[in-house]
Amino acid sequence: MTTYEPDVAVVGAGTAGCYAAATAADAGLDVVVVERKDEEEAGHIACGDALKGADAFPEAIPKETIEPAFTNTGVTHGRFEIPSHDTVLEIPVPGELAVLDRWEYGRRIIRGAAGRGVEFHYDTVVQDVTQDDDGTVTGVRAKRKGDVVEYDAEIVIDAAGSLSILQDKGDFADATFDTNVSYSQFCSAYREVVEVPEPVEWTDALVFKPTKTAAGYLWYFPRTSTEINAGLGFQMNEEPMKLVEVLKEDLRNRAEFAGATVKDKLGAALPTRRPYDSAVAPGFVAVGDAAGHVNPTTGGGIAGAAYAGKYAAEQAVRAISEGDVSESALWRYNERVMDHFGARYAGLDVYNILSTAVDVDDLMGLMASLPGEKLAEALYSGKTSMGLGLKLRTAVDSFGYWRQIRDFYRVKGHAEGLIEHYERYPSRPGAFEGWRAQRDDLMEGVYEATGAEPKY
């Protein structure tokens, strides 16, 4: 058995893991990233390849390091195809948007972290979490090519992705760490990178399309005019979908994909849930997909993961320097996440809950009836407003879907109330239970308004 003793052990070489590692190493800590893939495959992750917030990344791995992986920076809007209503919605997307080569991006963030002094251990599969008698996480145990490897660390940062094994193996019963996590709060997704013979007409748009059930969706994101990231997913609380067959059928029915060739294919699970209520335990911090740091309505999570990694590492640096890796010492990380994007994502989760409770035709009719700019506000900020003139115009355009629109605005009110509550996230663990109890009361109103089964 081989034992390493870094200050920080980061599990997973994705966005959150690399930015956490680079930030901690830049502050002078000894950091090891433990990655299950080999060096060639590391960074190869199933993703829609769309990056919102491309204009702002933490400085530990600056934007100029990753920018060469941006293959399409001309995207300005979402294009939502609704075949059942013979409608195409053009939805503006606020902020800088890019489509990237995800594998090249993955290589570049690894290179960027290594340049800060981070050590990467590839082909290393974590199998257990080590803890002392009071429950403080002290490291992880792994296997590398059949040999047992242990990492004794001051702090472990879990960047191992959705449904992380570390959270199955660790005992967090006495911590605030969120254990109310189930596969049903996640989405199963599959994507192919497809080369088409002629340029597509929608190189400036992210294309979305519903499947035949409300729980499913398709996407077509143009990396370039002829290289398309085509994928789909479904909510795991719904009847399973044959992802490969459904995607192939849709590709066959789109003229622009005639004669296309598949360059890459990969599947994954991703969170379609609110951020973890608390992502810290003594000696342990979860980041990125491992903490639900994904917009639950769009699946976007790259920029949020980068900042979660930064915030986790900065708190780890402070905790280690003060010789205190307790939950209280790491708590500020939770606050920063909620303040930056967590509150907004918790509000957006309300719309995800709504989508599981309505008939797909009603949902599509509702979307076709609402102005694109208002849908954009709801999808990206969780809040939206409508003046009298726009209300009147919408009322005319949406005849037949007034009940659905009424229900949507009822749900909108609950989303905004939830965001306001998250903006009052507690500044210490001692106030956490009271805050969570009030949040759960607000969620009862969400379920009542949507008619959905409880998600948590």
C-alpha positions in Angstrom: 0.0 0.0 0.0 1.2 3.5 -0.9 0.3 6.5 1.2 0.4 10.2 0.2 -0.1 13.1 2.6 -1.2 16.2 0.6 -2.8 19.2 2.3 -5.8 18.8 0.0 -7.0 15.8 -1.9 -9.3 16.6 -4.8 -11.3 13.8 -6.2 -12.1 14.4 -9.9 -10.4 16.3 -12.7 -13.4 18.1 -14.1 -14.1 21.9 -13.9 -14.8 22.1 -10.2 -11.9 19.9 -9.3 -9.3 21.6 -11.4 -10.3 25.1 -10.3 -10.3 24.0 -6.7 -6.9 22.4 -7.0 -5.4 25.3 -8.9 -6.7 27.9 -6.4 -5.4 25.9 -3.4 -2.0 25.2 -5.0 -1.7 28.9 -6.0 -2.0 29.7 -2.3 0.9 27.4 -1.5 -0.8 24.2 -0.5 0.3 20.7 -1.5 -2.6 19.5 -3.7 -3.2 16.1 -5.4 -6.1 15.5 -7.9 -7.2 11.8 -7.9 -8.7 10.9 -11.3 -10.2 7.6 -12.3 -9.5 8.0 -16.0 -6.1 7.6 -17.6 -4.1 10.6 -18.7 -5.4 10.5 -22.3 -9.1 10.2 -21.3 -9.0 12.7 -18.5 -11.1 15.7 -19.4 -13.3 13.6 -21.7 -16.7 14.3 -20.2 -20.3 14.0 -21.6 -21.6 17.6 -21.8 -23.7 19.8 -24.0 -20.6 21.8 -24.7 -22.5 25.1 -24.2 -20.9 27.6 -21.8 -22.9 30.5 -20.4 -20.8 33.1 -18.6 -17.8 32.6 -20.9 -16.7 36.1 -20.1 -15.9 35.5 -16.5 -13.8 32.7 -15.0 -11.7 32.5 -11.8 -8.1 33.7 -12.3 -6.5 30.5 -11.0 -7.0 29.1 -14.5 -7.6 32.3 -16.5 -9.8 32.6 -19.5 -6.9 32.9 -21.9 -5.9 29.4 -21.0 -9.2 27.8 -21.9 -10.3 30.2 -24.7 -8.7 28.2 -27.5 -11.3 25.5 -26.7 -14.1 27.9 -27.5 -15.1 26.8 -31.1 -18.2 29.0 -31.5 -18.6 32.4 -29.8 -21.3 33.7 -32.1 -24.3 32.2 -30.2 -26.8 34.8 -29.2 -30.1 32.9 -28.4 -31.9 29.7 -27.8 -34.1 28.3 -30.6 -36.9 26.2 -29.0 -38.7 24.0 -31.6 -42.3 23.0 -30.7 -43.5 20.7 -33.5 -46.9 20.0 -31.9 -47.7 23.7 -32.3 -45.7 24.3 -35.5 -43.8 27.0 -33.6 -40.2 28.0 -33.2 -39.5 30.3 -30.2 -36.4 32.5 -30.3 -35.3 33.0 -26.7 -32.5 35.6 -26.0 -29.8 34.4 -23.7 -28.3 37.0 -21.5 -24.5 37.2 -21.0 -21.6 35.9 -23.1 -22.3 32.4 -24.5 -19.9 30.0 -26.3 -20.0 26.4 -27.5 -16.7 24.6 -26.9 -14.8 21.5 -27.6 -15.3 19.9 -24.2 -12.4 17.4 -24.4 -10.0 20.1 -25.4 -11.3 22.4 -22.6 -10.8 19.5 -20.2 -7.2 19.0 -21.3 -6.6 22.8 -20.9 -8.0 23.1 -17.4 -5.8 20.1 -16.3 -2.8 21.7 -17.9 -3.7 25.0 -16.2 -3.9 23.4 -12.8 -0.7 21.4 -13.3 1.0 24.7 -14.2 0.0 26.0 -10.7 1.8 23.0 -9.1 -1.1 20.5 -8.8 -0.1 16.8 -9.0 -2.4 14.5 -10.9 -2.8 10.8 -10.1 -4.5 9.1 -13.0 -6.0 5.6 -13.2 -6.9 5.9 -9.5 -10.4 4.8 -8.5 -11.6 6.0 -5.1 -13.3 3.3 -3.1 -13.7 4.6 0.4 -13.6 7.7 2.6 -11.5 7.7 5.8 -12.8 9.4 8.9 -11.6 9.7 12.5 -13.6 8.9 15.6 -15.5 12.2 15.7 -16.5 11.9 12.0 -13.9 14.3 10.5 -12.9 13.2 7.0 -9.2 12.5 7.0 -8.7 11.2 3.4 -9.7 8.7 0.8 -8.7 5.1 -0.1 -8.3 4.1 -3.7 -7.0 1.5 -6.1 -4.5 2.1 -8.9 -4.0 -0.9 -11.2 -4.8 -3.3 -8.4 -2.7 -1.6 -5.7 -4.2 0.1 -2.7 -3.4 3.8 -2.4 -4.3 6.1 0.5 -4.4 9.8 0.7 -4.2 11.3 4.2 -5.3 15.0 3.8 -6.3 17.9 5.9 -9.3 18.4 3.6 -11.0 16.3 0.9 -12.7 18.2 -1.9 -15.3 16.0 -3.6 -15.5 16.9 -7.3 -16.4 13.3 -8.4 -19.5 14.3 -10.2 -23.2 13.3 -9.9 -24.1 10.7 -7.3 -20.6 10.8 -6.0 -19.4 7.5 -4.4 -17.6 9.6 -1.7 -21.0 10.6 -0.4 -22.2 7.0 -0.3 -19.1 5.9 1.6 -18.8 8.8 4.1 -20.8 9.0 7.3 -22.3 12.5 7.4 -25.2 11.7 9.8 -23.9 14.2 12.4 -23.1 17.0 9.9 -25.3 19.5 8.1 -24.1 18.0 4.8 -27.1 17.3 2.5 -28.0 13.6 2.5 -31.5 14.1 1.0 -30.2 13.0 -2.4 -31.8 10.5 -4.7 -31.2 9.3 -8.3 -34.7 10.6 -9.1 -33.4 14.2 -8.7 -31.0 13.6 -11.6 -31.2 13.4 -15.4 -29.8 10.6 -17.6 -28.2 12.1 -20.7 -26.5 10.9 -23.9 -24.7 13.0 -26.5 -23.0 12.5 -29.9 -20.7 14.9 -31.7 -21.8 14.8 -35.3 -20.2 16.1 -38.4 -22.6 17.2 -41.1 -21.6 17.7 -44.8 -23.1 21.2 -45.1 -23.2 24.2 -42.7 -26.4 24.4 -40.6 -28.5 27.5 -40.7 -28.6 28.0 -37.0 -24.9 28.5 -36.0 -25.9 31.4 -33.8 -28.4 29.4 -31.7 -28.7 26.6 -29.2 -31.5 24.4 -30.5 -33.9 22.7 -28.0 -36.8 20.4 -28.8 -39.1 18.4 -26.5 -39.4 14.6 -26.8 -42.7 12.9 -26.6 -42.8 13.1 -22.8 -42.5 16.2 -20.6 -39.6 14.6 -18.8 -37.5 14.5 -22.0 -35.7 17.0 -24.1 -33.3 17.1 -27.2 -30.6 19.6 -27.9 -28.5 20.5 -31.0 -25.6 22.8 -30.1 -23.3 24.0 -33.0 -19.6 23.7 -32.0 -18.9 24.9 -35.6 -21.2 25.3 -38.6 -20.6 21.6 -39.4 -19.8 20.0 -36.0 -22.9 19.6 -33.8 -23.2 18.4 -30.3 -26.5 16.4 -30.5 -28.0 15.0 -27.3 -30.9 14.3 -25.1 -31.9 13.4 -21.6 -34.8 12.5 -19.3 -35.7 12.9 -15.7 -34.8 9.7 -13.7 -38.1 9.9 -11.8 -39.9 9.2 -15.1 -40.2 6.1 -17.3 -36.7 5.3 -18.8 -36.1 6.5 -22.3 -34.1 4.6 -24.9 -31.8 7.5 -25.4 -29.7 6.2 -28.4 -32.7 5.1 -30.4 -34.7 8.3 -29.7 -31.7 10.5 -30.8 -31.1 8.4 -33.9 -34.7 8.7 -34.9 -34.7 12.5 -34.6 -31.4 12.8 -36.5 -32.9 10.8 -39.3 -35.9 13.2 -39.5 -33.7 16.3 -39.8 -32.6 17.1 -43.3 -29.5 18.9 -42.2 -28.1 15.6 -40.7 -28.4 13.6 -43.9 -25.0 12.0 -44.6 -23.7 12.9 -41.1 -20.9 11.0 -39.3 -20.6 10.4 -35.6 -17.2 11.5 -34.2 -17.7 10.9 -30.5 -20.4 9.5 -28.2 -20.8 9.5 -24.4 -23.4 9.3 -21.6 -23.7 10.7 -18.2 -25.9 11.7 -15.3 -26.4 15.3 -14.3 -28.3 17.1 -11.5 -31.7 18.6 -12.2 -32.2 19.6 -8.6 -31.5 22.5 -6.3 -28.0 23.0 -4.9 -27.2 21.0 -1.8 -28.6 22.7 1.3 -25.1 22.3 2.8 -22.1 21.0 1.0 -19.7 20.9 3.9 -18.8 18.4 6.7 -15.8 18.3 9.0 -12.8 18.0 6.6 -15.0 17.6 3.5 -16.4 19.9 0.8 -18.4 19.0 -2.3 -18.3 21.1 -5.4 -19.8 21.2 -8.9 -22.1 18.3 -10.0 -21.2 16.6 -6.7 -23.1 19.4 -4.9 -25.9 20.0 -7.4 -24.3 23.1 -8.8 -26.2 23.0 -12.1 -29.1 25.1 -13.5 -31.9 22.6 -13.2 -33.8 23.9 -16.2 -31.0 24.1 -18.7 -28.3 21.7 -17.4 -25.7 24.5 -17.5 -23.0 24.2 -14.9 -19.5 24.9 -16.1 -19.1 28.4 -14.9 -20.8 27.7 -11.6 -18.5 24.7 -11.0 -15.5 26.8 -11.6 -16.5 29.3 -9.0 -17.6 26.6 -6.6 -14.1 25.2 -6.9 -12.6 28.6 -6.2 -14.8 29.2 -3.2 -14.2 25.8 -1.7 -10.4 26.0 -2.1 -10.2 29.5 -0.6 -12.1 28.3 2.4 -9.9 25.3 2.7 -6.8 27.4 2.6 -8.1 29.6 5.4 -9.3 26.5 7.5 -5.9 24.8 7.2 -3.9 27.9 8.0 -6.0 28.3 11.2 -5.7 24.6 12.1 -9.5 24.2 12.1 -11.3 22.1 9.4 -14.6 21.9 11.3 -18.0 22.4 9.7 -18.1 25.9 11.1 -14.7 26.7 9.6 -15.8 25.7 6.2 -19.3 27.2 6.4 -18.5 30.4 4.5 -18.2 28.3 1.4 -21.9 27.5 1.5 -22.8 31.2 1.9 -20.7 32.2 -1.1 -22.3 29.6 -3.3 -25.8 30.6 -2.3 -25.0 34.3 -2.8 -23.4 33.8 -6.3 -25.8 31.3 -8.0 -27.3 28.9 -5.5 -30.3 31.0 -4.6 -31.1 31.5 -8.3 -30.8 27.8 -9.0 -33.1 26.9 -6.1 -35.7 29.2 -7.6 -35.3 27.7 -11.0 -35.8 24.2 -9.6 -39.4 25.2 -9.1 -39.9 25.3 -12.9 -38.3 21.9 -13.2 -40.8 20.6 -10.7 -43.6 22.2 -12.7 -42.4 20.4 -15.9 -42.8 17.0 -14.2 -46.4 17.7 -13.3 -48.0 18.9 -16.5 -49.0 17.2 -19.7 -46.4 17.7 -22.4 -48.9 19.3 -24.8 -50.0 21.7 -22.2 -46.4 22.6 -21.4 -45.6 23.2 -25.1 -48.8 25.3 -25.5 -47.8 27.4 -22.5 -44.3 27.9 -23.9 -45.6 28.8 -27.3 -47.9 31.4 -25.7 -45.4 33.3 -23.6 -43.1 35.9 -25.1 -39.5 34.6 -25.6 -37.9 37.4 -23.5 -40.1 36.5 -20.5 -39.2 32.8 -20.8 -35.6 33.8 -20.9 -36.0 35.7 -17.7 -37.6 32.8 -16.0 -35.1 30.2 -17.3 -32.0 32.2 -16.4 -32.9 34.4 -13.4 -35.9 32.6 -11.9 -37.8 35.9 -11.9 -39.9 37.6 -14.6 -42.4 40.5 -14.8 -45.0 41.6 -17.3 -46.4 45.0 -18.0 -50.1 45.7 -18.8 -49.6 46.0 -22.5 -47.6 42.8 -22.7 -50.3 41.0 -20.6 -53.0 42.1 -23.0 -51.0 40.9 -26.0 -50.2 37.6 -24.3 -53.8 37.1 -23.4 -54.8 37.4 -27.1 -52.0 35.1 -28.3 -52.5 32.5 -25.7 -56.3 31.9 -26.0 -56.9 28.3 -24.9 -54.0 28.3 -22.5 -55.1 30.8 -19.9 -55.3 28.3 -17.1 -51.7 27.1 -17.8 -50.5 30.7 -17.8 -52.3 31.4 -14.6 -50.7 28.4 -13.0 -47.3 29.5 -14.4 -47.5 32.8 -12.7 -48.6 31.2 -9.5 -45.5 29.1 -9.6 -43.4 32.1 -10.5 -44.5 33.7 -7.3 -43.4 30.7 -5.3 -40.0 30.7 -7.2 -39.4 34.3 -6.3 -40.3 33.7 -2.6 -37.9 30.8 -2.5 -35.1 32.9 -4.0 -35.7 35.5 -1.4 -35.4 32.9 1.3 -32.2 31.5 -0.1 -30.8 35.1 -0.1 -31.2 34.9 3.7 -29.0 31.8 3.9 -27.7 31.5 7.5 -24.2 32.7 8.4 -23.5 29.9 10.8 -24.4 26.2 11.2 -26.4 26.8 14.3 -29.1 28.7 12.4 -29.3 26.1 9.6 -32.1 23.9 10.9 -34.5 26.8 11.3 -33.7 28.1 7.9 -34.2 24.7 6.3 -37.5 24.2 8.1 -38.8 27.5 6.7 -37.6 26.5 3.2 -39.5 23.2 3.5 -42.6 25.1 4.4 -42.2 27.1 1.2 -41.7 24.0 -0.8 -45.1 22.7 0.4 -46.6 25.7 -1.4 -44.6 24.8 -4.5 -46.0 21.2 -4.6 -49.6 22.5 -4.0 -49.3 25.1 -6.8 -47.7 22.6 -9.3 -49.6 19.4 -8.3 -46.2 17.6 -8.5 -45.1 14.8 -6.2 -42.6 15.9 -3.6 -39.1 15.9 -5.1 -37.1 15.9 -1.9 
